[in-house]
Amino acid sequence: MTDLDDLRGVLALPPAVAFDAVDLAGVMRRGRRRRRLRRLSAAAATVVVLVGVVVGAQLLRPPAEIPVTTLAVSAARPEHGAAAPIGAVVDTGVQDPAGEVVLFFQSTAALHDSSPYELVLGHRTPGGVTAELATGSRAGFPGFHALTAGRPGQDVPLFGYYTGPATRITAEVGGLMYGADTGRVETLSATVFWFPRRDAAVFGGASTLPMNAYSAVGDALPK
């Protein structure tokens, strides 16, 4: 017998290990499962990319500008007679020979669409509260109602009031923001504001000022 005959005999022998029949259905199921997983992974990656793009765009977007209202500075009207405050009398902390400068509201003739009160600047003296400068009555809707020039050498350079829940008032001069001192008169839901004496030179001669009002949580309020 030749070597070729031996090889043919070996090839003709049955295999030592029996192989099971191929499970075609199972193979197809596993293939479909893998394809679904690949598609889901690709979709998830796409969502992550889109979220990143949106968040990045929001971070890069410049903050919305706060609307500023420009108010005219009006001249105060001299006030004479006994003071009759409505609600709280607000102490400014400013002292002069006449006493402590105060701000308060008092009744005045109501006009059409106007409030029946006005803001008054005066002094707290040993004899009581005096009324010296008045802003005049203003419309009763929420917002700023007065920006009035005081007597910078004697009391305050500017004062006024805001109807609504304002806790912070600012004015802009030369690109800089100046904060006003404030006091609440809850009876009229109003915030009285005034600028300190140290700012007299800043506001001296100003005829208009950009103003802003903010709530206790820092939100800009209607003007």
Order of alpha helices (4+ residues) and beta strands (2+ residues): alpha-alpha-beta-beta-beta-beta-beta-beta-beta-beta-beta-beta-beta-beta-beta-beta-alpha-beta
